[in-house]
Amino acid sequence: MESNLIVSGSPHIHKKESVSRIMWTVVLSLIPAAVAGVIIFGWDVLWVTLVATVAAVLTEWICGLLTKKKVTISDGSAVITGILLAYNLPSNVPLWLPIIGAVFSIAIGKQIFGGLGQNIFNPALVGRVFLMASWPKYMTTFTQPLRAGAGYDALTSATPLAILKEGKILEHISYWDLFLGKHGGCIGEVCILALLIGAAILLIKGYISWHIPASFILTTAGFTYIFAGTQLFHGDWLFHILSGGLILGAFFMATDYVATPLTAKGQLIFGVGCGLFTAIIRIWGGYPEGVSYAILMMNATTPFIDRYTKNKIYGTK
């Protein structure tokens, strides 16, 4: 019995997931962190997030009109950029700051490269580092979690990483407090529980894989365990996992489809690089946090990683 072998051009597998479907699922996965942020820091979180998101969408729309390209605000990518930018800001920033950051993220971090699918850096992180370089005072002044019946709206405080960087002793902060977000920090990074709920949604749906988050987090943990203590192999690696933007960055920004490697091997290399840069900056750098800079530096290496880790074409040696 004869059978015909039909050969056609790629793609050979079609799935019901579209870019829009994936993007809006990511938006859904980010909601728990927003809810936690409002509970921890108050309603300012909602306003900062809303303003950043609206500014990002409007900038995307205007850029589409100016370049005479198809306006793609319905795909949800600009919404994600706005939300992630807001999550990387303190809750008490003036509202003009997320507007400027969102405009820069979309116009310079995304549209200048040609739009979705062509940007080489994560747009939200481009906006964040721009704001950090331009207005460091606003970007490093954080609000303490609200306390019922305390008689004040908010008090400013340093983050746990900043306190540790200054060589001071961390008092009254347990691992459980870090896990639940009972400390100063950016809007979307403090509550690890909420972030893990959102990450679980993406992992279960298969929209992200474990390779980048696991290698990123484990490398940071291992390197800080070896070098971040008063002597070798005495660093508080769990503190470094639960503090700062490591979990937010590992699951929601380092996994950006466009700016990260395609293969599993390449993603592991990417995650290890992010972890190394994060730990190096935290331990010896001038900033207490290094996640944003680590991801952006590794974004720049993605084309080279893809080149040397690409899978062999079937039938070739």
SVG drawing of the C-alpha trace seen along z (x, -y; Angstrom):
<svg xmlns="http://www.w3.org/2000/svg" viewBox="-9 -65 44 67">
<polyline fill="none" stroke="black" stroke-width="0.4" points="0.0,0.0 1.5,-3.3 1.3,-6.5 2.1,-10.0 4.4,-12.2 3.2,-15.7 5.8,-18.4 4.7,-22.0 6.2,-25.2 6.2,-26.1 4.5,-26.5 3.5,-22.9 1.6,-23.1 -1.3,-25.3 -2.6,-26.1 -5.6,-28.1 -3.5,-30.4 -3.0,-33.8 -0.8,-36.7 -3.8,-38.5 -4.9,-35.5 -1.5,-35.0 -1.1,-38.7 -4.5,-39.0 -3.7,-35.8 -0.5,-37.5 -2.6,-40.5 -4.9,-38.2 -1.9,-36.6 -0.7,-40.0 -4.0,-40.9 -3.1,-39.0 0.0,-41.3 -2.2,-44.4 -4.7,-43.3 -1.9,-42.6 -0.3,-45.9 -3.6,-47.8 -3.9,-45.8 -0.3,-46.5 0.2,-50.1 -3.3,-51.5 -5.3,-52.9 -2.3,-54.9 -1.2,-51.5 -4.4,-51.5 -3.9,-55.0 -0.2,-54.5 -1.0,-51.3 -4.0,-52.8 -2.1,-55.9 0.9,-53.9 -1.3,-51.5 -3.4,-54.2 -0.3,-56.2 1.3,-53.1 -1.8,-52.3 -2.2,-55.8 1.5,-56.0 1.1,-52.8 -1.9,-54.2 -0.3,-57.5 2.9,-55.7 0.8,-53.5 -0.9,-56.6 2.3,-58.5 4.1,-55.6 0.9,-54.6 1.1,-51.1 -1.8,-48.9 -2.8,-50.0 -2.4,-47.0 -3.5,-48.2 -6.1,-45.4 -3.4,-42.7 -2.7,-43.6 1.0,-44.0 1.0,-47.7 -1.3,-47.0 1.3,-44.5 4.1,-47.1 2.1,-49.7 1.3,-47.3 4.9,-46.0 6.3,-49.5 3.9,-50.4 4.9,-47.3 8.5,-48.6 7.6,-51.9 7.1,-52.9 3.4,-53.5 4.0,-57.1 5.5,-58.5 3.9,-61.6 1.5,-60.5 3.6,-62.3 6.4,-59.8 4.6,-56.7 3.3,-58.7 6.8,-59.7 8.0,-56.2 5.2,-54.6 5.8,-56.9 9.5,-56.1 8.9,-52.4 6.6,-52.2 8.2,-54.8 11.8,-54.1 11.8,-50.6 9.4,-49.1 8.2,-51.2 11.6,-52.6 12.6,-49.0 9.5,-48.4 6.9,-47.4 5.8,-44.1 8.1,-41.2 11.1,-43.4 12.2,-45.1 15.4,-43.7 14.9,-44.8 12.0,-44.4 10.1,-47.8 9.0,-48.1 12.5,-47.7 13.8,-50.3 11.3,-52.7 12.3,-51.8 16.0,-52.3 15.3,-55.6 13.3,-56.8 15.9,-55.6 18.6,-57.5 16.5,-60.6 14.7,-60.8 16.5,-58.6 15.0,-60.3 11.4,-59.4 12.5,-55.9 14.2,-55.1 11.7,-56.6 9.4,-53.8 6.3,-53.6 5.9,-51.3 2.9,-48.9 -0.2,-50.5 -1.1,-49.7 -4.6,-49.8 -5.1,-52.3 -1.6,-53.6 -2.8,-57.2 -1.0,-58.0 -1.4,-57.4 2.1,-56.3 5.7,-56.5 8.7,-56.3 11.3,-53.6 14.2,-51.8 13.8,-48.4 15.2,-45.3 17.9,-45.1 18.9,-48.8 19.1,-48.3 21.3,-45.3 23.5,-47.2 24.1,-49.9 25.5,-47.3 22.6,-47.8 20.9,-45.0 17.4,-44.0 15.1,-44.1 11.6,-42.8 11.6,-41.4 11.1,-37.6 11.1,-35.4 7.3,-35.2 7.0,-39.0 9.1,-39.1 6.9,-36.4 3.7,-38.3 5.1,-41.7 5.1,-43.3 8.0,-45.7 8.8,-48.7 9.4,-48.2 8.0,-48.6 4.3,-48.1 4.4,-44.7 7.5,-43.1 6.8,-42.8 4.2,-40.1 5.8,-36.8 2.7,-34.8 0.7,-36.9 3.4,-36.7 3.6,-32.9 -0.1,-32.6 0.2,-34.5 3.3,-32.6 1.4,-29.3 -1.3,-30.4 1.3,-31.0 3.2,-27.7 0.0,-25.7 -1.1,-27.2 2.3,-26.5 2.9,-30.2 6.2,-30.2 8.6,-27.4 10.6,-26.7 14.0,-27.1 14.5,-30.9 12.8,-31.4 14.5,-28.3 18.0,-29.0 17.6,-32.7 16.5,-32.2 18.8,-29.3 21.9,-31.1 21.1,-34.2 20.6,-32.0 23.8,-30.0 26.0,-33.0 24.7,-35.0 25.0,-32.0 28.7,-31.7 29.7,-35.4 27.1,-37.6 27.9,-36.6 30.6,-37.8 32.6,-34.7 32.3,-32.3 29.2,-30.0 27.4,-31.9 25.2,-34.2 21.5,-34.5 20.3,-33.1 16.7,-32.8 16.6,-36.5 17.9,-37.4 15.2,-35.2 12.4,-36.8 13.6,-40.4 13.6,-42.9 12.3,-42.2 13.8,-38.7 10.5,-36.8 8.7,-39.5 11.7,-39.7 12.2,-35.9 8.6,-35.0 7.2,-38.1 10.0,-40.0 12.9,-37.7 10.4,-35.4 9.5,-38.0 9.0,-36.0 10.7,-38.6 13.8,-39.4 14.8,-36.0 16.3,-32.9 14.2,-30.4 15.7,-27.1 15.6,-25.4 19.4,-25.4 19.5,-29.1 17.0,-29.9 19.0,-28.2 22.1,-30.1 20.0,-33.3 18.7,-32.6 22.1,-31.8 23.5,-35.1 20.6,-37.0 21.2,-35.4 25.0,-36.1 24.5,-39.8 21.8,-40.2 24.0,-38.8 27.1,-40.7 25.2,-44.0 23.6,-43.3 26.8,-42.2 29.4,-44.6 27.5,-47.1 26.4,-50.6 22.7,-49.7 21.1,-47.4 19.0,-45.8 20.2,-44.4 17.3,-42.5 16.4,-45.1 19.9,-45.7 20.7,-42.0 17.7,-41.3 18.5,-44.1 22.1,-43.1 21.1,-39.5 18.5,-40.8 21.4,-42.2 23.0,-38.8 19.9,-36.9 20.9,-37.0 24.3,-35.5 22.8,-32.8 20.2,-31.9 23.0,-31.7 25.1,-29.2 22.2,-27.1 19.9,-26.8 18.6,-23.3 20.0,-21.5 17.8,-21.3 16.3,-17.9 18.4,-15.9 21.5,-18.0 24.8,-17.1"/>
</svg>
